[in-house]
Amino acid sequence: MSVLIKGMEMPKSNTMFTVTLRVRQDGTAEFISTSGKTVKSFPMFEVPTPHGRLIDADALQEEADSQPCFWKGAIDELMVRDAPTVIEAEVSE
């Protein structure tokens, strides 16, 4: 099982700072500063495993809709295969 922390962004620099991540039973993750105050809270979601690679289906559909009609059958399969991966495939442990 994996966990997605919704709304959290990866740091944009290599600046080091210490925070505590508290995972609450209600499905939220809280970042606690060294002074003990909650800095930010984010909802968390379980991502069941096993699963194949996860893609942005909405972006894929937009791309498919922009193609000429006569390409639909052949291009749809190719587009799914070549679609950018959002989360890599994961197997059960």
C-alpha positions as CSV (number, residue, x, y, z in Angstrom):
1,M,0.0,0.0,0.0
2,S,1.2,3.5,-0.8
3,V,0.0,6.9,0.4
4,L,-0.7,10.0,-1.6
5,I,-0.4,13.3,0.4
6,K,-2.8,15.5,-1.6
7,G,-1.7,19.1,-2.1
8,M,1.9,18.7,-0.8
9,E,4.6,19.9,-3.1
10,M,8.2,18.7,-3.2
11,P,10.7,21.3,-1.9
12,K,12.1,23.5,-4.7
13,S,15.6,23.8,-3.2
14,N,18.0,21.7,-1.2
15,T,17.5,23.8,1.9
16,M,17.4,21.5,4.9
17,F,14.8,22.0,7.7
18,T,13.4,19.7,10.3
19,V,9.7,19.0,10.7
20,T,7.7,16.1,12.1
21,L,5.1,14.4,9.9
22,R,2.1,13.3,12.0
23,V,-0.3,10.9,10.3
24,R,-3.7,11.2,11.9
25,Q,-6.3,8.5,12.1
26,D,-8.8,10.8,10.2
27,G,-6.6,10.5,7.1
28,T,-4.7,13.8,7.3
29,A,-1.0,14.4,7.5
30,E,0.2,17.3,9.6
31,F,3.6,18.9,9.4
32,I,4.7,20.0,12.8
33,S,7.5,22.6,13.2
34,T,10.3,22.2,15.7
35,S,8.4,24.6,18.1
36,G,5.5,22.1,18.1
37,K,3.0,24.1,16.0
38,T,1.2,22.6,13.1
39,V,2.6,24.2,9.9
40,K,0.2,22.7,7.4
41,S,-2.3,19.9,7.2
42,F,-3.0,17.8,4.0
43,P,-5.5,15.1,3.2
44,M,-4.0,11.6,2.6
45,F,-5.3,8.8,0.4
46,E,-4.3,5.2,0.2
47,V,-3.3,4.0,-3.2
48,P,-4.1,0.2,-3.3
49,T,-1.5,-2.2,-4.7
50,P,-0.9,-3.9,-6.9
51,H,-1.6,-1.4,-9.6
52,G,-0.2,-0.7,-13.0
53,R,1.3,2.7,-13.9
54,L,-1.2,5.5,-13.4
55,I,-1.6,8.1,-16.1
56,D,-3.4,11.5,-16.4
57,A,-6.5,10.2,-18.3
58,D,-8.0,13.6,-18.7
59,A,-4.9,14.9,-20.5
60,L,-4.9,11.8,-22.6
61,Q,-8.6,12.3,-23.6
62,E,-7.9,15.9,-24.5
63,E,-5.1,14.8,-26.8
64,A,-7.2,12.0,-28.4
65,D,-10.1,14.5,-29.0
66,S,-7.7,16.8,-30.8
67,Q,-6.8,14.1,-33.4
68,P,-8.6,13.7,-36.7
69,C,-11.4,11.2,-36.7
70,F,-9.8,8.7,-39.0
71,W,-6.9,8.2,-36.5
72,K,-9.2,7.3,-33.6
73,G,-8.9,3.5,-33.5
74,A,-5.2,3.2,-34.1
75,I,-4.0,6.3,-32.2
76,D,-5.9,5.6,-28.9
77,E,-3.9,2.4,-28.2
78,L,-0.6,4.1,-29.0
79,M,-1.5,7.2,-26.9
80,V,-2.2,5.0,-23.8
81,R,1.1,3.2,-24.2
82,D,3.0,6.5,-24.6
83,A,1.1,8.6,-22.1
84,P,3.2,10.2,-19.4
85,T,3.3,8.2,-16.1
86,V,2.0,10.1,-13.0
87,I,2.7,7.2,-10.6
88,E,4.9,4.2,-11.4
89,A,3.4,0.7,-11.3
90,E,3.7,-1.0,-7.9
91,V,3.4,-4.6,-6.9
92,S,2.2,-6.1,-3.6
93,E,4.8,-6.7,-1.0
